[in-house]
Amino acid sequence: MRILAPRCHYIDMEHISDHDLERYHLGMVVDEAELTTLEEHVLACPKCADRAESAAEYVDMLRVAIVTGNFDL
């Protein structure tokens, strides 16, 4: 799991990268240790919880766009 180092907030706890939040929402985090660490952090960190929600909305919006199509090529 990639953690963004410059944004420390709790002692020894850093924010989760946007990439890993997207991977989590897509179900691509399969390693139990990584999944547990990520979920525990999101539960303890309101900032990452908000970012996780935004990542989920973004991924869902892309899924809808892919399914509905209507792309101007």
CORPE-V132229 format. One record per helix or strand of 3 or more residues. SS is the DSSP state (helix for helix, strand for strand). FROM is the first residue (numbers start at 1). TO is the last residue. If there is no record, write none. Layout:
SS;FROM;TO + SS;FROM;TO
//
This chain:
strand;3;10 + strand;13;16 + helix;18;25 + helix;32;44 + helix;46;68
//
